[in-house]
Amino acid sequence: MHKRKPMKHLIIFTRSSARFGFALLLAMPAQPGLTVSPRGLIISGGVQEEHLVGQAGNSVYLDQNCQRTTEGWDTWKVEYRRTLDVGGQQYWFSRAQYQDGASLLCISRPGYLQGKRLPVSQLQSRFIGQVKQEGNMPSFLVIVNDGNGRLVTLTQYRLGLDNPSRPSLVKLRQWQGSPL
């Protein structure tokens, strides 16, 4: 007798205007790391960024100087954003991704006002596999992938934004592994 493997179900919600349009139920084999957020965004793989930005049709794009712009040929799509309270001032820390996967790290005021590139050359235009905030502190653990393939060098940094105009960066560790 053939025993059937259990199936996981994925429900995807789409929203049109102010009401939900429909729910689509898909039956699919179990996939480790597959998650569905409350907004219907699918996060796949071993890395789950803490705060994804945008929904289908509501993506945010930045230019190379961290200024908000419309989608176009030379734009970066915001994939991660956190609100920071530093010295009584609010800032947005964002990671945007270019078409080739390279990352752009930005600091701005809420609404992407006064946006500028973070002065951390070790992280800018690199392939960032993970960004994770350390508790409620204005510091982040960032893992950089030095390529793609089976065994690449992965480097973990601590990015401190206690002073957003002068971030600190500390290299914590380096190892060989699969890209995140």
PEQUIHU-V190156 format. One record per pair of residues at least 6 apart in sequence whose ideal C-beta (glycine too) atoms are under 6 Angstrom apart, sorted by the first residue. I is the first residue (numbers start at 1). J is the second residue. If there is no record, write none. Layout:
{{I/J} {I/J}}
//
This chain:
{{7/27} {8/30} {10/26} {11/23} {11/25} {12/24} {12/40} {13/20} {13/23} {13/40} {14/21} {33/45} {33/46} {34/44} {35/43} {39/55} {41/52} {47/129} {47/130} {47/180} {49/80} {50/133} {51/81} {51/82} {53/60} {53/78} {53/81} {54/60} {59/77} {60/78} {61/69} {61/71} {61/75} {61/77} {62/76} {62/96} {63/69} {66/106} {66/115} {66/116} {66/117} {67/115} {68/112} {69/75} {76/96} {76/98} {76/104} {77/96} {77/97} {78/94} {78/96} {79/95} {79/97} {80/95} {80/131} {81/92} {81/94} {82/93} {82/133} {83/92} {84/91} {84/93} {84/138} {86/138} {90/110} {91/107} {91/164} {92/108} {92/110} {93/107} {94/106} {95/103} {95/105} {95/131} {96/104} {97/103} {101/127} {102/125} {103/128} {105/118} {105/123} {106/115} {107/118} {107/164} {108/114} {108/115} {118/167} {120/167} {120/169} {126/144} {127/145} {128/144} {129/143} {129/145} {129/179} {129/180} {130/143} {130/180} {131/140} {131/142} {132/141} {133/140} {138/161} {138/162} {139/158} {139/160} {140/159} {142/157} {142/159} {143/154} {143/156} {143/180} {144/155} {145/152} {145/179} {146/152} {146/153} {148/179} {151/176} {152/179} {154/175} {154/177} {155/174} {156/172} {156/173} {157/169} {157/171} {158/170} {158/172} {159/169} {160/168} {161/167}}
//
